[in-house]
Every structure is written in C-alpha cells, then in structure tokens.
C-alpha cells in the first residue's frame, strides 16, 4: 500500500491525511478547496464523489481509500473500491452502511474496514482487550462522551463533529445484548447517571457504537451495551426537539438549528470508559478502563480531542493493514484489532500521551 486517497477534508479528514502523509503518498479530496491557516503538505484535488467517473479515475491511481465523508455517501465509495479492488476504510456509525459494506467484502480481494473511528472503533478495541483477560464473560459496558470542556446552556453541548451523524445516532435504534439475547432498543433510552472524578454526567443508548460486537459476543455473555455520555439534561431536550416538535422528520432543519445554536468549540474533551465483568478462573472480577483525552498539537497545529482521537484511530488501522498485522482481504471487525498493536503504531501512540 503506497498511494491513499482521503475523501472529505473537514477537520478529521484533513488530520487523517496529514497523519498518513508522513508514510504514504496521499491525495486529499473535497468538493471545495479547503481553507486552513497552514499549508497542506499533501496533494489536494477538487472533485464530486457522487460522480462514478470521478471516483473510477481516482481509484485507478490509488491503493486504498479512507472515507471521512458523511455516512450517507459511503455506500457509493465502498462499491467503487470493491470494483477497483482497493482497500477501504471509513468512520461510519451507520448500521445500514456497515451491513452493505460487509456484503461487499464477502468476495473482496482487498480489505474493507468500516467503523474505524472513536465509537465505533477505538472503544470496541478497548472493550475487547479487557474481555480477552476473562475466562467467562458476564457483562461488557462501553461509554464514550465527546463534549465541550466548558459547557453552557441547557443542551450543554457543542457540535465538534457532524450534526448529521449525531442526529443519526440519536434516531436509529441501538443493538444490545440484554439477558443473553440480541435485541434492538430505542436510542436516547436507558438513561443512567455517571460520576467521573466528581463531575456528574448522564449516558443513554445511541445507535452504532458497538459496531459488530453483538454478533461477536452473542451467546457469550448476559449484557453488552454502548451508551453516549452527555452532561445532565441533554437527552431529555433532544427527545423534546425530535419527538415533541417532530423535527426527526426534517433532519436538515434540525441539523441547521443545532449547528447554529451550538457551533464547535476549541476546548473539548473525550471520555472513554469501558467496564467488563466476568470470571477469571473461579473468581468473579471487574476490570475497567478510563481515559480523558484533550486537545493536542500535531504537525505544528492544535487539534480538538474529538478530531485527533478519531483520526488517529483510523490512521492506525491503515498502518496495521499496511504492515500485514490484520487481514489482507475481506471484512475487518474492530474487536479483532489488538489494543497493544494499535497503540504501538505511529498514529496510535498519540493515545499514550494520556497514560
């Protein structure tokens, strides 16, 4: 793998391209030329990814594609990657998109690795790493919060990543294992309260965070779930907006309202929390992982916590595929990735700054 196309040059996509450009020949693609206060060291191409002709020509000149596009554009990209026989990586949390990509991967001669971001992605790798230490499992609970460090207002939130993606997670049902049975539960339900170092939070179910883990652990435990961490009161207000005002039926309007009301902030924090319970031999035990990640400097620029934790995860997966430490073809589940391998990559090592 030498030449990689990175589609979508928002904050995350641009950072992915910067990280990968240190080792690979990278072409960054967006429909508009990106405007940053610093020079981009990789080739930038303007193009419309909805065009089959554009994608076909682009993929003929690359060995792999990394999609940092909105989730609803990924099926077309994945289909073309399959046709051209190049490796495919994305950040999608959308279950329908992942299922489509999985079907494509059944006869693929290249790697198809969706869900390589933070959640799904890094959190599943952490959860599986904890689970591997148990003889028999009882419970896996995964929690992630991408939050403003200094919240204000009743929503206590800032859209530091795609409002469309957040709304999609809040509307679609979430897959869980409950009482040993795989099932779907409504997002924004299952409210619980969490105290992190004296700070009160709430957490509730959202779609897509587990990736393929329910399939992997089906029949092996009693409980498996993923919940998003927010400041108290957020979930109730989102329910009001989506279901009492019925803005769920006009996603574009809801996106515009939320982004205008809660634009991105520079000072953010990402909380990653995983709990696994089960037996080690004859002893019933509980293992936990908790980290708080904050903005850091990469390549001379400061990057939000949500940007670098997402970008470093997918860039590390690309490294592992290039180094032959993951499958050479077919579908890759995030829980198949060893946490130690990911952290030992150049890009995965950024997580170690908070050890």
Secondary structure, DSSP 4 states (H G I P E B T S, - for coil): --EEEEE--SHHHHHHHHHHHTTSEEEEEESS----SS--SSEEEE--TT-HHHHHHHHHT-SEEEE-S-GGGHHHHHHHHHHHT-EEEE----HHHHHHHHHHHTT-SSEEE---BTTTBHHHHHHHHHHTT-SEEEEEEEEEEEEESS--TTT----SS-HHHHHHHHHS-EEEEETTEEEEE-TT-S-EEEEETTEEEEEEE-TTTTTTHHHHHTTT-SEEEEEEEE-TTHHHHHHIIIIIS-GGG-HHHHHHHHHHHS---SSEEEEEEEEEEEEETTEEEEEEEEEEEE-EEETTEEE-HHHHHHHHHHHHHHHHHHTTSS-SSEE--GGGS-HHHHHHSTTGGGGGGG-
